[in-house]
Amino acid sequence: MSSSEEGALHQSWAWPTGATRVAAVIGDPVSHSLSPVLHNAAIRRLGLDLVVVALRTTKPGIGTAIAAAREFGLVGLMVTMPHKQAIMEHLDAVTERAQRLKSVNYVYWEGDKLVGDSVDGAALVDSLRTDYEVQVRGKAVALLGSGGAARSIALALADAGAASVCVISRNLQTASAAADLAGSLGYVGVSADAAQADVVINATPVGMAGTSLSGLSPLSVDYLHKGQFVCDIVYNPLVTPLMELATAKGISCGNGVGMLVHAVATAFEAWTGIPAPLEEMQAAARAETLRRV
């Protein structure tokens, strides 16, 4: 079947077909995930006979879910909470990066083996470079937070050649663990240290819509100044309280849409072998975020 013929299926009652391939996003909860929206926007754009669905998977059922993925021949998986660590023992292999982070956020086939990787941090670095023309190489970075996303970002920043990675978190134990992933470049700091950074990244949920932290900023405006770039990995709302503070001081800033898009694109390309249509995916992410407001 040609690409044009496959594309026509998406406009027809005849799709999906008996030959339609399936990939899935698994988590608990999972109905909020934007990943299927982005994947399916790319699929429609390219006219592939593939669909990505969200499947709620309980923590005790993760092993059964992976066995089902093998049995049904799923094209791949994206993984969200609370399975990012638990899934590892059920895969055939994980990348060195995933092993260091003790976390997997997408799964792909390598021959007949299921392999897990973790790409959130690398996706953010890619987004900074391609979406905002911000290179982290040689830059001092202040990283707010010490959870799973922050850990992945700390490792990616070090790999990308950042001059330093200052991890700022109320939990000193997890902050130290995140800083360690940046090697000799990483250290634990306090909020005031953000004033010395070239790039400030919020990797906490502070400011996220629909939570008790909505409307709040993770950092005082006193520590922000022109010449910095502020990135908030939160993408709902599209303009977060931290970004509002930065904009009011004339500071360039960005949200987490690009990080999400680049992470999904990495999985999409691993599953299909086809370059992901980033602009289409970014538009879908923004539209869906606005729709949910």
C-alpha positions as a printed Julia matrix, in Angstrom:
293×3 Matrix{Float64}:
   0.0     0.0    0.0
   1.41    3.38  -1.01
   1.74    6.35   1.37
  -1.07    8.19  -0.42
  -3.32    5.13  -0.15
  -2.53    4.78   3.55
  -3.19    8.5    4.07
  -6.6     8.15   2.45
  -7.53    5.54   5.04
  -7.44    8.19   7.76
 -10.33    9.96   6.03
 -12.32    6.78   5.52
 -14.7     4.6    7.52
 -12.4     1.72   6.56
  -9.64    2.79   8.96
  -8.27    1.32  11.16
  -7.91   -1.87   9.18
  -6.97   -5.4   10.11
  -3.4    -4.53   9.15
  -3.17   -1.33  11.23
  -0.21   -1.48  13.58
  -0.58   -0.34  17.2
   1.73    1.37  19.69
   0.75    2.48  23.17
   1.4     4.85  26.03
   1.15    3.11  29.4
   0.75    4.6   32.86
  -1.66    5.05  35.75
  -3.31    7.44  35.26
  -2.75    7.84  31.53
  -5.85    9.48  30.04
  -4.25   12.92  30.48
  -1.22   12.06  28.34
  -0.55   14.23  25.3
   1.72   11.63  23.73
  -1.0     9.87  21.69
  -2.15   13.25  20.32
   1.36   14.06  19.1
   2.05   10.61  17.69
  -1.25   10.45  15.86
  -0.78   13.96  14.43
   2.52   12.75  12.96
   0.89    9.56  11.71
  -1.85   11.5    9.91
   0.68   13.88   8.41
   2.74   11.0    7.02
  -0.18    8.76   6.1
   0.98    5.74   8.09
  -1.25    2.76   8.85
  -0.46    3.02  12.55
  -2.29    4.24  15.65
  -1.07    5.14  19.13
  -3.42    4.58  22.07
  -3.29    5.21  25.82
  -3.61    2.09  27.99
  -4.06    2.33  31.74
  -1.68   -0.17  33.3
  -1.58   -0.8   37.04
   1.74   -1.12  38.82
   1.21   -4.83  39.68
   0.27   -5.47  36.05
   3.36   -4.03  34.37
   4.88   -7.47  33.71
   1.65   -8.69  32.14
   1.5    -5.54  30.02
   4.97   -6.13  28.59
   4.14   -9.77  27.9
   1.03   -8.57  26.04
   3.11   -6.07  24.06
   5.27   -8.97  22.9
   2.31  -11.23  22.14
   0.38   -8.58  20.2
   3.49   -7.27  18.43
   3.01   -3.67  19.52
   5.26   -1.32  17.56
   6.53    0.28  20.76
   5.63    1.83  24.09
   5.91    5.17  25.78
   6.04    4.92  29.55
   4.8     7.36  32.16
   4.37    7.21  35.93
   4.48    5.01  37.92
   6.21    2.5   35.62
   9.43    4.19  34.54
  11.58    2.15  36.91
   9.48   -0.98  37.39
   9.38   -1.7   33.65
  13.14   -2.18  33.43
  13.21   -5.72  34.8
  10.7    -6.84  32.16
  12.71   -5.67  29.14
  15.46   -7.48  27.28
  17.85   -4.55  27.54
  18.09   -0.88  28.47
  20.47    1.77  27.21
  23.39    2.95  29.3
  21.57    6.26  29.8
  18.45    4.51  31.13
  20.6     2.36  33.4
  22.3     5.44  34.88
  18.95    7.14  35.42
  17.2     3.97  36.57
  14.32    5.07  34.41
  12.74    4.25  31.04
  10.25    6.44  29.2
  10.01    4.67  25.86
  10.51    1.15  24.52
  11.43    0.05  21.02
  12.34   -3.13  19.18
  15.93   -3.92  18.32
  15.6    -7.11  16.29
  13.56   -9.41  18.5
  14.51   -7.63  21.73
  12.56   -4.95  23.6
  14.9    -2.11  24.6
  14.19    0.77  26.97
  15.64    4.28  26.92
  15.11    7.55  28.77
  15.16   10.71  26.65
  13.5    13.52  28.61
  16.75   15.36  29.34
  18.14   14.98  25.84
  14.77   16.13  24.48
  14.98   19.33  26.52
  18.5    20.05  25.3
  17.32   19.46  21.71
  14.36   21.78  22.27
  16.53   24.55  23.7
  18.83   24.33  20.69
  16.29   24.0   17.88
  13.27   25.88  19.25
  14.99   28.71  21.09
  18.53   28.77  19.69
  19.94   28.29  23.19
  23.13   26.26  23.39
  23.94   24.92  26.86
  27.57   24.17  26.04
  29.77   26.35  28.21
  26.77   27.77  30.11
  26.09   27.85  33.85
  22.7    26.22  34.43
  20.44   26.4   37.48
  18.12   23.39  37.65
  15.08   23.68  39.91
  13.92   20.31  41.23
  15.43   16.9   41.85
  12.81   14.39  40.68
  12.95   12.08  37.69
  12.77   14.83  35.08
  15.46   16.86  36.84
  17.74   13.82  37.04
  17.41   13.2   33.32
  18.04   16.86  32.56
  21.12   17.01  34.81
  22.7    14.09  32.95
  21.83   15.55  29.55
  23.23   18.97  30.47
  26.55   17.41  31.44
  26.63   15.34  28.26
  25.92   18.5   26.24
  28.9    20.33  27.73
  27.34   22.69  30.26
  29.91   24.58  32.33
  28.08   23.84  35.58
  24.79   22.42  36.83
  23.46   23.85  40.08
  20.6    21.72  41.45
  18.2    23.63  43.68
  15.71   21.58  45.69
  14.18   21.43  49.15
  15.16   17.74  49.33
  18.91   17.79  49.8
  19.27   14.03  49.43
  17.62   13.84  46.02
  19.29   17.1   45.0
  22.66   15.53  45.69
  21.73   12.45  43.64
  20.66   14.64  40.71
  23.84   16.75  40.94
  25.96   13.58  40.96
  24.57   12.67  37.52
  26.26   15.81  36.18
  29.6    14.55  37.52
  32.15   17.16  38.51
  29.96   19.86  36.93
  27.09   19.28  39.36
  26.55   20.76  42.8
  23.69   21.47  45.18
  22.79   25.13  45.58
  20.14   27.47  46.96
  17.64   29.7   45.22
  19.94   32.72  45.27
  22.46   30.78  43.14
  20.06   31.01  40.22
  21.05   34.65  39.84
  24.49   33.51  38.64
  23.1    31.17  35.98
  22.98   31.74  32.24
  20.06   29.32  31.9
  17.38   28.62  34.52
  15.29   25.44  34.13
  12.24   24.62  36.21
  11.87   20.83  36.45
   9.3    20.92  39.26
   5.47   20.81  38.93
   5.17   24.25  40.55
   2.92   26.39  38.37
   1.14   23.46  36.68
  -2.54   24.03  35.97
  -5.02   21.81  37.77
  -2.79   21.23  40.8
  -2.46   22.82  44.23
   0.69   24.49  42.91
  -1.13   26.3   40.09
  -0.48   30.03  39.99
   2.81   29.75  41.88
   6.38   30.35  40.76
   9.2    28.04  41.89
  11.64   30.95  42.03
  11.58   34.55  43.23
  11.75   37.2   40.53
  14.67   38.69  42.5
  16.93   35.95  41.11
  16.06   36.58  37.47
  17.72   39.15  35.22
  18.17   40.08  31.59
  20.69   37.96  29.75
  19.36   34.75  31.2
  17.14   32.23  29.43
  14.34   30.76  31.53
  12.79   27.42  30.58
   9.81   25.91  32.39
   9.22   22.26  31.47
   5.58   22.69  32.53
   3.41   23.14  29.42
  -0.03   23.57  30.96
  -0.52   26.49  31.02
   1.53   27.41  27.97
   2.66   30.55  29.81
   3.47   29.63  33.4
   3.81   31.97  36.4
   7.61   31.68  36.17
   7.49   32.64  32.5
   5.25   35.62  33.31
   7.78   36.88  35.85
  10.62   36.43  33.36
   8.74   38.17  30.54
   7.9    41.11  32.81
  11.65   41.65  33.29
  12.41   41.35  29.59
  13.95   37.89  29.92
  13.66   35.35  27.1
  11.82   32.2   28.1
  10.17   29.02  26.86
   7.86   26.23  28.04
   7.93   22.44  28.04
   6.08   21.83  24.78
   9.33   21.43  22.87
  10.71   18.95  25.4
   7.57   16.83  25.06
   7.63   17.04  21.27
  11.28   16.04  20.98
  10.82   13.14  23.42
   7.83   11.84  21.46
   9.68   12.4   18.19
  12.59   10.25  19.39
  10.24    7.37  20.13
   8.34    7.88  16.85
  11.54    7.71  14.82
  12.76    4.63  16.69
   9.44    2.89  15.99
   9.0     3.88  12.35
  12.46    4.73  11.02
  10.94    7.94   9.62
  11.87   11.52  10.65
   9.12   12.99  12.8
   7.23   16.07  11.51
   8.13   18.33  14.46
   6.1    21.35  13.41
   2.96   19.25  13.06
   3.54   17.74  16.49
   4.2    21.11  18.12
   1.0    22.54  16.67
  -0.96   19.52  17.92
   0.52   19.86  21.42
  -0.33   23.54  21.67
  -3.84   23.06  20.31
  -4.61   20.19  22.66
  -3.21   22.09  25.66
  -5.4    25.08  24.85
  -8.42   22.81  24.34
  -8.0    21.37  27.81
  -7.84   24.76  29.56
